[in-house]
Amino acid sequence: MSNETQTNRRFLDFLVEFRRGLSVIELSEELARVTEAALLTGKSATLVYRIHIAPAAKGNGLAVAVTDDINSKLPKGERDGSIFFVTPEGGLSRNDPGQQEMSFTVIKGQQTEEPEKEQDHGT
């Protein structure tokens, strides 16, 4: 096994052991979420994985504390808007305040007549 392969292998082994593999599971789930968002919106998304390493204690040069951070930036899809009109009072209305309203009356009890059908007289 080459040195490069051993180095890659050590990193993968670390990921599997770190937090008992929970970070690998979370990364896989987040990768799927980021990919779906990019496909749905047609825009790019970002997934960032950071590993933080700090000395575990002062004076002991062999122990380190390791934490990680998973961040994603999902693209925002287009949101539908609506048209409103500004009223003289400064409010918003779905109806144009400058346009006169038309009132309609429903007349009950009248039946509409159907047009007579043309008859075939055998010609």
C-alpha positions as CSV (number, residue, x, y, z in Angstrom):
1,M,0.0,0.0,0.0
2,S,1.4,3.4,-1.0
3,N,1.9,6.3,1.5
4,E,-0.9,8.2,-0.2
5,T,-3.3,5.3,0.1
6,Q,-2.4,4.8,3.8
7,T,-3.0,8.5,4.5
8,N,-6.4,8.4,2.8
9,R,-7.2,5.2,4.6
10,R,-6.3,6.8,8.0
11,F,-8.6,9.7,7.3
12,L,-11.5,7.4,6.4
13,D,-10.8,5.2,9.5
14,F,-10.9,8.4,11.6
15,L,-14.3,9.5,10.2
16,V,-15.8,6.0,10.9
17,E,-14.5,6.0,14.5
18,F,-15.1,9.7,15.2
19,R,-18.4,10.1,17.2
20,R,-19.0,6.4,16.5
21,G,-19.7,7.2,12.8
22,L,-22.5,9.7,13.5
23,S,-20.7,12.4,11.5
24,V,-20.6,10.2,8.4
25,I,-24.3,9.6,8.8
26,E,-25.1,13.3,9.2
27,L,-22.8,14.2,6.3
28,S,-24.6,11.6,4.0
29,E,-28.0,13.0,5.0
30,E,-26.9,16.6,4.5
31,L,-25.3,15.7,1.1
32,A,-28.6,14.3,-0.1
33,R,-30.5,17.4,1.2
34,V,-28.1,19.8,-0.5
35,T,-28.2,17.9,-3.8
36,E,-32.0,17.8,-3.8
37,A,-32.1,21.6,-3.2
38,A,-29.7,22.3,-6.0
39,L,-31.7,20.1,-8.4
40,L,-35.1,21.6,-7.4
41,T,-34.0,25.3,-7.6
42,G,-31.4,25.0,-10.5
43,K,-29.0,26.9,-8.3
44,S,-25.8,25.9,-6.5
45,A,-25.7,24.7,-2.9
46,T,-22.7,24.3,-0.6
47,L,-21.8,21.6,2.0
48,V,-18.9,22.4,4.3
49,Y,-17.3,19.9,6.8
50,R,-14.8,21.3,9.3
51,I,-12.8,19.4,11.8
52,H,-11.5,21.3,14.8
53,I,-8.4,19.9,16.7
54,A,-7.1,21.5,19.9
55,P,-4.7,20.3,22.6
56,A,-6.6,18.2,25.1
57,A,-4.7,19.6,28.1
58,K,-1.8,21.9,28.7
59,G,1.5,20.1,29.0
60,N,0.4,16.9,27.4
61,G,1.5,17.0,23.7
62,L,0.0,13.7,22.7
63,A,-3.7,14.1,23.3
64,V,-6.0,16.3,21.3
65,A,-9.7,17.1,21.5
66,V,-11.5,16.8,18.2
67,T,-14.9,18.4,17.3
68,D,-16.5,18.9,13.9
69,D,-19.0,21.2,12.3
70,I,-21.3,20.5,9.3
71,N,-22.7,23.6,7.5
72,S,-24.7,23.8,4.4
73,K,-26.0,26.7,2.3
74,L,-29.1,25.9,0.5
75,P,-30.4,28.0,-2.4
76,K,-33.6,29.7,-2.0
77,G,-36.3,29.0,-4.5
78,E,-38.5,31.7,-6.1
79,R,-41.5,32.7,-4.1
80,D,-44.7,33.8,-5.7
81,G,-45.8,37.3,-5.2
82,S,-49.2,39.1,-5.3
83,I,-50.4,42.4,-6.8
84,F,-51.9,44.9,-4.4
85,F,-53.1,48.4,-4.7
86,V,-52.3,51.2,-2.3
87,T,-55.3,52.8,-0.7
88,P,-55.5,56.6,0.0
89,E,-55.0,55.7,3.7
90,G,-51.7,53.9,2.8
91,G,-53.1,50.4,3.2
92,L,-52.9,47.5,0.7
93,S,-56.0,46.2,-1.1
94,R,-56.6,43.5,-3.7
95,N,-59.1,45.9,-5.3
96,D,-58.1,49.0,-7.2
97,P,-59.4,51.9,-5.2
98,G,-59.4,54.1,-8.3
99,Q,-61.8,51.8,-10.1
100,Q,-65.5,51.9,-9.6
101,E,-67.0,48.7,-8.3
102,M,-69.8,47.0,-10.3
103,S,-72.6,45.4,-8.5
104,F,-74.4,42.4,-9.9
105,T,-77.9,41.2,-9.0
106,V,-78.9,37.6,-9.2
107,I,-82.5,37.2,-10.4
108,K,-84.1,34.2,-9.0
109,G,-87.0,32.3,-10.5
110,Q,-86.2,32.9,-14.2
111,Q,-85.3,30.0,-16.4
112,T,-83.1,30.4,-19.4
113,E,-84.6,29.0,-22.6
114,E,-82.5,26.7,-24.6
115,P,-82.3,27.5,-28.4
116,E,-84.5,25.4,-30.6
117,K,-82.7,22.6,-32.4
118,E,-82.9,22.5,-36.1
119,Q,-85.1,19.7,-37.3
120,D,-84.3,17.5,-40.2
121,H,-87.2,17.5,-42.6
122,G,-85.9,14.6,-44.6
123,T,-84.6,16.7,-47.5
